[in-house]
């Protein structure tokens, strides 16, 4: 799908601009569109943001029946969500990812939660639950101009509930199949100058079912299929707390304090059905002997402070500081020469981050708004691999401290009532001393009342992850953690470069209370980083072009019902065949024939979701969700892990209740994968069978 039609589309739109400009209230068209912040760092109606966005609010969160954050992201058109293990999700916009998915920026209340050495998100050890979330804004497309490196595919911006959101107490308990066992306590209070809320929670499940037979959609003729049986170890238990308080002594100053902690214990590793001797220099050549079943323990915490000062003319000054810390460790045995080594291996990884950012928002003129600022970040990592004889040769320590800084600005200019110009950029100096300049520009044209066209272009970069620069050799690592090499093995790695163009249409239809959001896009990735089997390190060289369209349709037939439909169609091409011809086996052709290009075959061509919810009499409500995804071949998995087309249906039935006093609550029943379609995840032995769980929540 070409974007060459963009000039024609905008030219036709300009003919209607004069009529739109005659409407006196320029924001009157768009007040039904949600107001978003994360796209440009300015509060804007969705119709005036420089990027296509999806907003998941609390009503959608409840209606979906999701108990994990990543499941909510299935409601975003074009988003690929799967699982390497029950507690290790993979979230990537438009696919094209390995199990670590490094190209999506993830923010919680403005703080970036990806950490070295993998530059990936530890979803299981985030110190928040689904019930702590107020809304999720997802920027669909590069947003490095606002949020820097790791925003090459987009941004997931999670906003937690404000300190004023809980004024009382709440108890909740969830129990269900697959060991689902969640409990939480929430309490908070509101005062004249001080508000607070706090969550204490426990979550647990057994992950995926232990397989006794091959998944229905995995052909018995595929090689190594027996290795899928009864080898799961993916249970998860998390204990967490989070606290948020706001102090507002006057009308001009607001102080926001947050902190949280999570202790997460994940079951990891595999039961190898075909144990074989292991080369001491390569603990995982063809089996899982270097990753036997064990626990991966993560202790994660954060603290954040925000100060907002309202200046003259309603300008705003914001100062933010946050600290992140994640300490992980695992201990496990390995199999060597027919026996397990008596003494275990131990791996640890300690990662920390401190960041301070200052931002100024102002209106220099009546038709102009500007936000600019600067930030400094320091990352620290200490990792160790302690290995006994006879594999002590692989033992190593790693220490790194890196500093990064960035400056950014975004300007919103309205030369005509019907025309808005968004232009911004970020300049950043990363830990490898790369200087990256990431600009973005967009035109939003209100062609008629309730109808807007958007055209945008942007450039974004992704800084190589620590483990990509300091690649362990050989590439396969024991256990679940990656301990980087002592010295840089790929010091000449360049940042990945993403160039994106898009056209968008947003239409509001008051006569049937509906909204349509259409996006056409073309994204070009250059200098893509991949694990080279030839050189046994990460190198640049992958290239891919992704183009297609995304559609969101929302309608509220009445005040008690809502329907949300999302769809995406993606076409892609890459240089995988050329790389394979040079001997890069990572880009091997796979069957069926249409997936001979492994990179493009890792993208679901068609995907979509439908969410319907309805409130009924006497406190009853019912909702249902349907998710669809075409088949694909996970990029870094063998052929046995081919993901067949997925069809998943979830339903939720709930009843609210209250007594004559302050006590009220809700009981809800959720069934996920209602028809037990046997869908497989990123790894074929992860079969999502039907899950049923019930929740009781009481508030007073």
N, C-alpha and C positions, 0 to 999 in steps of 0.2 A: 504494500500500500504506500503510494508516494505522497509526500507532503507538498508536491509542486503546485497542488491546487490551492495552496494557502493564499497566494496573491489574488487569485480570482475570488476566493471566498471573502477576503477582507474588502476587496473592491466593491463587491455586491453589498456588503454590510455597510460600507460608507454611505451608500445611497440612502439608507434608512436612518443614518445618524442625525440628520437635521431634525427629523420628526421627533426622535427621542430626546434631542436637546431641548425641545420646547416644553418638556415636562418640567414644572417648576421645582418639584422636590426630587432631587437627583437620587436620593437614597430610598425614595418611596417605592421604587420598583422592587427592591430587594430585601425588604425587612423579613421575609419568610426564610431567606437563606440564613444558615447559622453563621455567627461571627467567629472567625478563626484568628489565631495569633501566630502559630508556628511557621507559616509559609514565609513571611517577610519580617517578623518580629513586630509588626504593627497590627493592631486590631482592625480587621477588615471583614466585610461580608464575604461569603464564599465566592460570590460573583465578581469580586474585585481583587482576589488573591492572584499572585503571579503563577501559581501551580495548580494543577488538578489536585483535589483533596477529598478524602473520605473522613467523615466524622461519625464516630460510634459513641452514642450518648448512653446514659444510664438506662433508659427505656429499652434500647436495643440490647444492652448487656444482659438485662434481666430476661428479655424475651428469648435470647439465644440459648439459655440454659447452660452456658459454658462455665466450667469451674477452673479453667486455666486462661491466662492472658493470650497465649498463642492461638487457642481455638477461636477467640474473638476475631482474630485477624483474617480468618476465612471469609469474613464479610467484606473484605476489601477486594475490588476487582483487580485481577492480575496478580494477586498475592499467592505465592506457593508456601504452604504450611505442611510439614511432614515431621516424622520423628525417626531419629537414629536409634533412640531408645525411649522408653516410656517417659523419662524425665529429661531427655535431651532433644528438644524440638529444633527444627530447621525452618527458619523464616526468611524468605527471599522474594523480592519483587521481580517477577518475570523469570524466576528460576535461575538457570546458569550458575549453579553453586555447588560447592562441595558441602560436607556436613557442618562446616563452621560458619558459612553465610556471613562474610565480612563486609558486604557492600551496603548494608542497611544501617543507618544511624538510629540508635534507640535512646530516647530521652525520657526521664521521669522527673517531672517538675523542673525541666530545664537542664538537668545534669546528665551527662553522657554516661551510660552504664556498661559500655564495652570496655574490656580491660586487656592488657597484655598478659601472656605473650601471644595469644591467638587473635587478639582484636575481635573477639566474638562476645556474645552476650550469654551469661549464665542464667538462663531463664528460670531454672529451678530454684536458684538461691537468691532471687530478688526478694527483698524484705517487704513485699506488699502482696495482697490477695486481690482477687477480682472485685470483691466488695469494697475495697479501698479506692477504686477508680471512679472518678467523676465522668471522664470522657477520654477518648483517644482520637487524636488528629493524625492522619496518615498523609504525608506528602507523597504523591505518586509521581516520581521523577526526580532527577538530580536537584539537590538543594544545598550544595556546598557554599553558595553565596551567602546563605544565612547560618549554616551549621557546620561547615568545614569538612575535613576529611572523613571518610566512611559514609558520606551522604551521596554516593554516586548513583545508587538506585532509588533512594528516597529516605524519608525520615518517619519513624514511628514516635510520636510525641504523646506520652501518657501524662495526664493531669490527675493527680489524686484529689480526694475530697478535701474541701477547705476545712480549716480549724473550726468553723461555725457549723459544719454539716451534722455533727452529732451533739445533741443536747439531751443527755440522758444515758441510758444503758441499753445494751443489746447482747443477747446470747444467741448463738446459732450453732446447729449441729447438722452434719451431713453424713449419711451412711449409705453404702451401696455395694454393688458387685465389684470384682477385681480389687477388693481390699480398700475401697474408697472409705475414708474415715477422717472427716474434717471437723474441727471445732474452733470457735472464735468467741472472744469477748471484746466488746467495744464500749467505750464510755467517753463522755466529753461534757463540756460545759461552756456556756456563753456568758460573758460579763460586759461591763461598760467599756473596758479598755483591753480586756484579755479574753481570748477564746482558745480552747484546746480540744483535741480528740486523741484517743489512743486505741491501738489494736493489739491484742495478744491472740495468736492463732497457731493452730497445729493442722498440718495437712499430711495425708498419707494415702498411698495406693500401691498396688502390686504390679503396676505397669501393664504389659501385654500378657495375654494368656500364654501359659507354657504349652508349646505345640507338641501334640502326640502324633499328628499326621500332617502331611504336606498341605499347605493352603490350596484351596480349590482351584485357584487360578495359576498355580505354579506347575508347569509341565514336568512330569516325572522323568522325562528324557534329558532335562537339563543337568549339566555336570554338578557334582558336589551337593545335590539336593538334600542328602541325608544330614548334612551339617546343619540344616535349619531346625532339626527336631530337638526339642527339650533343651535348648541351650540358652534361654533367656535368663538374664539376671538384671532386672531393671526396676526393682521396687524403689520407692522414694518416701522419705519422711522429712518434714521440715517443721521447725519451730521458729516462730518469728514474732517480732514486735515492731511497731512503728509509732511515732509520736509526732504530732504537728501542733504548733501553737502560734498564735498571732497576737502581737502587742501593738495597739494603735492608740497612743496617748493623745493624739490630736488629729486634726483633719488633713494634715500634710505628710505625716510620717507613719509608715507601717513597717513593722519588724516581724519577719516570719522565720521560725526555727523548726527544723525537722531533724529527726535522727531515727535510726532503725537498725535492726540486727536480725540475721537469719542463720540458723545452724541447719544445714541440709545434709542428709545422708542418702546417697544414691547407690543402688546396686548397679555395678558395672562388670564388664568382663563376660566371657563366654565359656560354656562347657564344650570343649572340643570333642567332637565325636570321632575324630581320626587323629589322635595324638601322634606326633612324629618327632624325631630328633631335631633340635634347634641349634643353628649356628650361633655360637656365643656373640658374634659380632652383629647378628641380625636376629632378634628374638621373635620376629613375626614374618618369616619369608612366605609361607603358604598355609599357615594354620593360625589358630588363636592361642597357641601355647604361651605366648608372651603376655596374655591378657586373661588370666584365669578369673573366675568369679570372686569378687571382693567388693568392699565398700569404698566409695570416693566421698570423703568428708570435706565440706566447705563451710567455713565460718565467714560470713560477709556482713559488712556494716557500712553505714554512711552517716554523715552529719552535714547539714546544709543551713546556711544563713542567708536571708535576703532582706535587704533594706531598700524600701521605695520611698522616695521623697518627691512630692508633687510641688513643682516650681510655679513661677508666674505663668499666666496664660495656659494653665493646665499642662505645661510641659512636665516631663517625668525623668528622674534620675534613678537608676537601679544599680545596686551593688550586690553581687552574688559571690559567695565562697562555698565550696563544698569539698569534702574529703570522702574518698571511697577506699575500702580495704577488703581484700578477699584472700583468705588463707586456705589452701587446699592440701590434702595429703591422702595417700593411698599406700597400702602395704599388701603384697601378693607374692605367691610362689610362681616359679616358671619351671617348665618341663625341659629336661636336657638329657640326651642319651638314654632314654628309656625310663628315667626317674625324675621326680620333682626335686629340685635343689632344696636341701633342708632349711637353709636360711632364706628368708624372703627378701625381695627387692622393696625399697621404699622410695617414693617420689613425693616431693613437696614443691609447692609453688605459692609464693607470697607476692601479691600485686597490690600496689597502692597508688592513689592519685590525689593530687591537690590542684584545685583550679580556682582562680579568681577572675571575675569579669565585671566590667563596668559598662553601662549602656545609658545613652542619653536619647530621649525621644522628644521631638519638638515640632512646632509648626511655624516655619519661618515666614510663610505667606498663607493667605486664606485658601489657596488652591494647592498647597504643597505641605507634605508631611515628611519628616526625615528621622531616621534612627541610625545611630552610629555607635561604635564602641570598640573595645579591645579586651583581650583575655590572655592570660598566661597559664600554662599547665605544666605540671611536673609528674611524670610517671616513674615508678620504681618497681623493679621486679627482682626477686631472689628465688632461684629454683635449684633443686638438688635431686640427683639420682644416686642413691646409695645402693650399690650392688655387691653381693658377696662373691667369694671365689666359687666357681671358676669363671664367672662373668664380670669380675670386677673391672675388666678393661673398659666397660661402658660407663662406669661411674663418672660423674661430672658435677661441677657447680657452675652456676651462672648468676651474675649480678649485673644490673644495668640501671642507670638513672638517666632519664632524658628530659629535656625541656623543649616546649613548643610555645609559640606565641602567634597571635593572629589579630588583625584589625578588620573591621567590617563596616559597611554602610549600606543602607537601602533608602531610596527616595521614591515617594509616591506623588506624582504630579498630575493634576487634572486640567489640561489645556482647554477642554470643552466639557460641558456638563455630561456629555455622553461618552467621553473618551478618558480613560485612565492609563497613565504610563507608569509601570513599575520597573525600576532599574536598581541593581545592587551588585555588590561584589565583596569578596573576601580575599585578603592576602594573608598567607600563613607560611611560617617557617617551621618545618617539621623536625623530628629528631634526627633524620638523616641529612639535615641541612639543605633539603629541597625547598625552593621558594615557589609556592603555587599560588597562582592568581585565578580565582574562580568567579567569572562574571555571570550575570543573568539579566535578561530583559524580557518584558512582556507588555503587550497592549491588550487592554480590556475595553471592548466597544459595546455599549448598550444600544443595540440596534433598534430596540423598541421596548416599550414598557414590559418588564418581566423577562426580557430576552437579551443575553449577552454572548458575545464571541470573544475568544481569547486566543492570542498567538504568542508563543514564547520560545526562547532559545536560551540554552545554558551550557556551561562548561564546568566539569567537576573532576576532582582527583581523589584517588585513594592511596594513602601512604602504606607501603608494605608493612605487614605485621612483623613483630619481633621474630617470631618463629620462622617467617619466610626469609628474613635476612640472616638469622643465625640457625641455619637448618641442621638438625641432627643428621648424622650420616651413619648408616643408610637412612632413607626416608621413613621407613617403618619404625615406630617407637613402641617400647613396651608399655603396658598399662594404658591408662586413660588420659593421663596428663602428658603434655609435651614439655620436656626440659630442653631448652635451646642449647646449641653448641657453645663452647667457651668463646670461640672467635667467629667473626662474621664470615660465613661461607658464600654469601651473595652480597658483597658490599656495593656492587654496582646496580642493584635493582632500582628501577625507575618507578615512580608512582603510576598507577593505572589512570587512564584518561577517558572520561565519558563526555561525549558531545551529544546534546539532546535538542530536538525540535518538537514542538507540539502545537496542535490546534484544538480548541475546545469550544463547546457550546453548553450554556446553562439556560434552561428555560423553566419558567414557573407558570403554572396553569391554574389560576384561582378557581375557574369554573368547575374543575374536578379535584382541586386541592392536590395537585401533583407537581413533581419536579423531575426534570430530565437533565442528566449530566453526561455529556459525550466527550470523549478525548481521543484524538488521533495522534500517534507519536512515532518518532523514529529516533532510536538511541544507538550510538556507535561507540563501542568500547575498543580502545587501543592500548597497547602495552599490557595486555592482560597477563596476570601472574599465574603460573601453574607449576605443579611439581613435576620436574623433568626426571624421567627414569634413566635417561642417558647420562646426565651429569650429576644425578643424585642430589639435586638441590632445586630450589624454586628459581625460575627465570621468567623474564618477560617474553612475549611473543604471540600470545593468543589475541585474536581479533574477532569481534562478533558484531553484527548489526541486527537489532531487534526492532520490529515495526508492527503496528496493528492498531486496534481500537479497544476502548473500554467504555462501558455503558452502565450508568446507575439510573434506576427509575424508582421513584418513591410516590406513593399515593396514600392519602388518608381519606377513605370514603366517608368517614364520620369521625367524631371525636374519640370513639372507643376502638377504632381499628386502624392498622397501618400495614402496608405491604412495601417491602424493599426488595428490589431485584437488581442483581449485579451480574455482568457478563464481560468476558474478555476474549479476544481472538488475537493470537500472536503468531507472526511469521518471523523466521530468523535465518541467517546464513553466517558461516564462520570459515576460518581457515583451518579447521580440524583436519581435513583430508591432507592438506599440504604438510601439516606438522607430523601426521602419522607417516607420510611418505619419507620423512627425514629420519624415522626410527623412533619417534616419540610414541611409545606404546600406550600412554595414558589416553591418547585420542583414537583408540582402536575402533574400527567399525563394529557395529552390533546389529543384531537382528531384532525386529523385522527390518526389511530393507529400507523403509522410510526413515529409520534412525541411523543410517550409515554415518551421518555426521553426528558424532557423539555430543558435541556441544549443543547443537540445536535440538537434538533428541532429548536433552535434559530439560526442555521447556514444554510445559503442557500447552498444546496449541489452542485448546478451548477450555475454559473454566467458567464457573459461575456459582451464584448462590441466590436463594430466595428465603426471605424471612417474613413471616406473617404473624401478627399478634392481635388479640382482641380481648378487651375487657367486657365482662358480662355482669349479670345481676348478682346481688348478694355477695360481692367480693370475689367472684370466680374470674379467672382469666385463663386463656389458652393460647399457645403459640407453637409454631412449627418452623423448622429450618430445613432446607434441602441444599446440599452441596454437590457440585459436579466438577470433575477434572478429567481431562484426557489422559491416556497412558503416556508414560515417559520412562526413559532410562536414566536413573540417577548417575551423575557424572563420574563419581569415584567409587562406584559399586560394580560388581561383576554382573553378568547377564542374568543370573538366577534372581537378582533383585529388581528385575524389570517391574515397574509399577503399572498395573493394568488400570483401565479407566475406573474411576471411583464414583459411586453413587451413595450418598449418605443422607439419611433422614433423621432428624431429631425432633422430639416433641416435648412440650412442658405444659403441665396443668398445675395451677396454683389457686389457693384460697386464702384470702386475708380474713382476719378476725380481730375483734376488740371487745373489751368488757365495758362496764359502765364507768370505769376509772381511767387510768393512764395506760393500762396494759393493752398492747396490741401486737400483732405479729402476722406471720404468713407460714403456711405449709405448702411445699411444692414437690412435685414428682417429675423427674426428667428421665427420658429414655433416649439414649444416643445410639445411632445406627439401628433404628427401629426394625428394619427388615433384615438385619444381620447379614449384610451383603458381602462380608468377608474381605473387605478392602485391605490391601497391604500398604505399608508405609515405606519409608526410604530404604529400610532393610526388610527383606521379604518375610522374615520370621516375626516381624511386628504386624500381626493381623488384628485389626480393630474389630473386635467382636462386639455384640450388643452389650451396652452398659446401662444399668438402671441405678439411680440414686434418688434419695428423698432428703429434703432439707426442712428443718423447723427453725424459724427465727422468731424470737420474742423480744419486744422493746417496751421500755417504760421510762 
